[in-house]
Amino acid sequence: MGYLKTICEDAMSIGVNIDLSDCYYGETTGPCSFLKRPTNYYFFLAGLVRIQRLSQILEIGTNCGGSIMAISKGVDEDGIAKSRIVTVDITRKNEDGFSKYPHIKRIQGDSLSNEVVEKAVKSFDGEADLIYIDSLHEYEHTRNNINIYAGKLNPRYLVLDDIRQCDDMRRLWSELKEEFEDNAFDASDVSIRKGAGLGVIGWK
Ligand SMILES: C[S@@+](CC[C@H](N)C(=O)[O-])C[C@H]1O[C@@H](n2cnc3c(N)ncnc32)[C@H](O)[C@@H]1O
């Protein structure tokens, strides 16, 4: 567990100093229907991108774009020009917010459809640095997203949101933990996401 724990702790401590004031969560399905602020794990994601110098990034599950904008903020100024930052969702929200992030490529559609898979995978030169999956929190759906996208893009890191949220996600995470052993780290505490959970896998 050692190396990933250290990376995750460093990611959070660097991430909290990145200005994410315009990266708000937006519409939620929770008790508060609109969140006009970044959530804790945005700082973690931005910090991970910054300290690991990640620039080839795919997100599944955009919602209003807060997380992918935070990820983009983690890419340093030199890295933006060569970065590829891609996000997929069945919906298309927050045109106004995205207008400030013209380098983020949005793909609208079902992430498991052949058409979307092809578009998303073709956006990269064969490999990705980070795949962040935060879509429908069902076992089959998430497993399929992992198998398809990590299988095709062989990322350095796979980050999986909501690993503690429901039985399906807990089951999936325990299988991944068994499979990846020390290359899978439950970063829920580090990223201050103790309830819903957040997992990091050193994929390669
Ligand atoms: C929890 S939200 C994403 C939140 C966002 N990553 C953030 O942290 O700000 C999940 C998103 O997954 C999207 N989604 C659900 N099923 C999908 C599918 N089959 N393909 C693509 N996106 C999907 C939903 O439309 C929703 O916007």
The ligand as a Gaussian input file, in Angstrom:
#p B3LYP/6-31G(d) Opt

LIG

0 1
 C      -22.178000      11.550000     -10.292000
 S      -22.425000      12.334000     -11.816000
 C      -20.821000      12.872000     -12.291000
 C      -20.275000      13.956000     -11.403000
 C      -18.996000      14.615000     -11.881000
 N      -17.972000      13.648000     -12.229000
 C      -18.456000      15.520000     -10.797000
 O      -17.783000      14.988000      -9.877000
 O      -18.671000      16.742000     -10.839000
 C      -22.701000      10.953000     -12.855000
 C      -22.922000      11.309000     -14.306000
 O      -22.879000      10.092000     -15.063000
 C      -23.702000      10.266000     -16.181000
 N      -24.046000       8.968000     -16.779000
 C      -24.885000       8.020000     -16.287000
 N      -24.953000       6.976000     -17.129000
 C      -24.123000       7.259000     -18.172000
 C      -23.764000       6.568000     -19.357000
 N      -24.281000       5.381000     -19.677000
 N      -22.875000       7.136000     -20.187000
 C      -22.351000       8.363000     -19.908000
 N      -22.655000       9.059000     -18.788000
 C      -23.524000       8.523000     -17.931000
 C      -24.908000      11.017000     -15.632000
 O      -25.620000      11.677000     -16.668000
 C      -24.267000      11.952000     -14.610000
 O      -24.071000      13.247000     -15.151000

